[in-house]
Amino acid sequence: MKHWLQILENLYIIFPAALHYLRDKEKHEVDFLPVIDNRPVKMIEVKVSDDKFSPSLLRFQNFLKDTAPVQIVYNLKRKKSKALANMQPVHEFLRDLRLMDKH
């Protein structure tokens, strides 16, 4: 176990990343906020079958303008977009997942 912890610590030094969530005092929340090099790279809301954009996702989009908002839905029949927010089926999101461009 100690060996794996050392590997993870070394990976973090090379590739500093963290996974957070967003929540404000009014209890609006977004499920995932991946952060790489201290910069949020995506806001991710996850739903099973809701095909309406999460009001919380759209709300936080106003505060984190450089962070791509995406809602992934397990039972979504077709992609949608609203302003900069995208909604897509979970299998497409996972297939195309990129948190940052490769150099």
C-alpha positions as CSV (number, residue, x, y, z in Angstrom):
1,M,0.0,0.0,0.0
2,K,2.8,2.4,0.9
3,H,4.3,1.8,-2.6
4,W,1.1,2.9,-4.3
5,L,0.8,6.0,-2.2
6,Q,4.3,7.0,-3.2
7,I,3.4,6.5,-6.9
8,L,0.3,8.7,-6.5
9,E,2.3,11.4,-4.7
10,N,4.9,11.4,-7.5
11,L,2.2,11.6,-10.2
12,Y,0.6,14.5,-8.4
13,I,3.9,16.4,-8.5
14,I,4.2,15.7,-12.3
15,F,0.6,16.2,-13.1
16,P,-1.2,18.2,-10.4
17,A,-4.9,17.5,-10.6
18,A,-7.9,17.4,-8.2
19,L,-11.5,16.6,-8.4
20,H,-14.0,18.9,-6.5
21,Y,-17.7,19.8,-6.6
22,L,-19.4,23.2,-6.6
23,R,-21.9,24.3,-4.0
24,D,-23.0,27.8,-2.9
25,K,-24.8,29.0,0.2
26,E,-28.2,28.7,-1.6
27,K,-27.4,25.0,-2.1
28,H,-27.0,25.1,-5.9
29,E,-24.5,22.4,-6.8
30,V,-22.6,20.8,-9.7
31,D,-21.4,17.3,-9.3
32,F,-17.8,17.5,-10.5
33,L,-15.2,20.2,-11.1
34,P,-11.9,18.7,-12.3
35,V,-9.0,21.0,-11.6
36,I,-5.6,20.7,-13.4
37,D,-2.6,23.0,-12.5
38,N,-5.0,24.9,-10.2
39,R,-7.4,25.8,-13.0
40,P,-10.9,24.3,-13.3
41,V,-11.2,22.6,-16.7
42,K,-14.8,21.4,-16.8
43,M,-18.0,21.6,-14.8
44,I,-19.8,18.3,-15.0
45,E,-23.4,17.6,-14.0
46,V,-24.6,13.9,-14.2
47,K,-28.2,12.8,-14.6
48,V,-29.9,9.5,-15.3
49,S,-32.6,10.7,-17.6
50,D,-33.3,14.4,-17.1
51,D,-33.0,16.1,-20.5
52,K,-33.4,19.7,-19.2
53,F,-30.2,21.6,-18.4
54,S,-29.5,21.9,-14.7
55,P,-30.1,25.4,-13.4
56,S,-27.1,25.1,-11.2
57,L,-24.8,24.3,-14.1
58,L,-26.1,27.3,-16.0
59,R,-25.7,29.5,-12.8
60,F,-22.1,28.5,-12.1
61,Q,-21.3,29.0,-15.8
62,N,-21.7,32.8,-15.1
63,F,-19.0,32.7,-12.5
64,L,-16.5,30.3,-14.2
65,K,-16.6,31.6,-17.8
66,D,-13.4,29.8,-18.9
67,T,-14.6,26.4,-17.6
68,A,-16.6,24.2,-20.1
69,P,-20.0,23.2,-18.7
70,V,-21.3,19.8,-19.6
71,Q,-24.2,17.7,-18.5
72,I,-24.0,14.0,-19.1
73,V,-27.2,12.0,-19.2
74,Y,-27.4,8.2,-19.1
75,N,-30.6,7.9,-21.1
76,L,-30.3,10.9,-23.4
77,K,-31.6,10.4,-26.9
78,R,-29.8,13.3,-28.6
79,K,-27.2,16.0,-27.8
80,K,-28.3,19.5,-26.9
81,S,-26.6,22.8,-26.3
82,K,-27.6,26.0,-24.6
83,A,-25.2,29.0,-24.7
84,L,-21.8,27.4,-23.9
85,A,-23.3,24.4,-22.1
86,N,-23.4,21.0,-23.8
87,M,-25.5,18.0,-22.9
88,Q,-24.5,14.6,-24.2
89,P,-25.1,10.9,-23.6
90,V,-22.7,9.4,-21.0
91,H,-21.2,6.9,-23.5
92,E,-20.2,9.8,-25.9
93,F,-18.8,11.9,-23.1
94,L,-16.6,9.0,-21.8
95,R,-15.5,8.1,-25.3
96,D,-14.3,11.6,-26.1
97,L,-13.1,12.7,-22.6
98,R,-10.2,15.1,-22.6
99,L,-9.5,17.2,-19.6
100,M,-6.6,19.0,-21.2
101,D,-5.0,19.1,-24.6
102,K,-1.9,17.0,-25.1
103,H,1.3,18.9,-25.8
